[in-house]
């Protein structure tokens, strides 16, 4: 994270501001808000990555199955029959 600081003027619902004030000390609110935003950004990035990976796996599913089928005989070599 960068050490550059940017001052923002934000608007919050009254209930959110009251909860924030109860949970943090006056000089610690910015750090709390920053940590919460970073957590939310990371969660969204992770969700997007998971969605992209799922789409990629779905897109290559048939190709992967075909390759697996092609090498099935070689994969089974040396295994005892059951």
URSUL-V792517 format. One line per field, one symbol per residue. ss: DSSP state (A for helix, B for strand, O for the rest). Layout:
ss->???
//
This chain:
ss->OOOOOOOOOOOOOAAAAAAAAAAOOAAAAAAAAAAAAAAAAAAAAAAAAAAAAAAAAAAOAAAAAAAAAAOAAAAAOOOOOO
//
